[in-house]
Amino acid sequence: MPEESANMEHALNCLGAELAVEFEIHCFSSGEDFLKHFEPGGFDVVFMDIYMQGMSGTETAAALRHQDSRCILIFLTTSMEHMPEAFACHAFEYIQKPFEPDRIRKVMEDVLRVMPPKARYLTFTSNRQTVRLLYEQFVSAVADDHYVRITDSSGNKYSTRMKFSDFADPLARDKRFLLINKGVLVNMDHITAFGEYGCRMSSGETLPVKVRDRANIEEAWLHYSFSAIRSGQKGRRSS
């Protein structure tokens, strides 16, 4: 309902102003309308009404989950009877209507605590569609004439027309990315090993390594991997 959407938007904007967090809010009239505009990685949080015209909230959520397993999903409803279906879609929370602003505040505070800090995305065009890819989902990029061939952690492959340097240079500030050869950039979180024929990736591909710099490249990966392990262990001890 328009009034409910307006109340939700107002509550989120007030909370964002108070917490100094900017929320980019989009409202949709139905499940079909939402799915028409939905792109994997396009939304961090989705508030979904159970009862809608056309597709129900749980039907829409199931379709969403086929494309995006990471999006935080929060259901809104006047009844608790659909709770099992909602949580089968890996819902984060289930809010009963009419809701109070304090309830939205509590849920969003929980959301902000579990969301990865400063989630960063790659944005590029492939096959005339805009692709938004989380840094952690990026596996590799390889220069191919005037194109960059990109592979993600789900095995999807993309091709975008741009200079390799224009693609790779902005990523150089992130320590997880490593240039292993001219025109070959990888995410070190997805390296599985260095073999005789190159760098093996979690996607199954083997990429060529610059022979002259191979020792330094492999050392950089080992150093990064050990640092990541130490950071993870430290985090577990302090929890």
PENORWO-V529709 format. One record per run of one state. SS is the DSSP state (2 for helix, 1 for strand, 0 for the rest). FROM is the first residue (numbers start at 0). TO is the last residue. Records with the same first field share a line. If there is no record, write none. Layout:
SS=FROM-TO, FROM-TO
This chain:
0=0-0, 19-29, 37-43, 49-55, 67-70, 77-81, 88-91, 96-99, 114-119, 126-127, 144-145, 152-155, 161-162, 173-175, 181-182, 195-196, 201-204, 207-209, 238-238
2=1-18, 30-36, 56-66, 82-87, 100-113, 134-136, 163-172, 187-189, 210-237
1=44-48, 71-76, 92-95, 120-125, 128-133, 137-143, 146-151, 156-160, 176-180, 183-186, 190-194, 197-200, 205-206
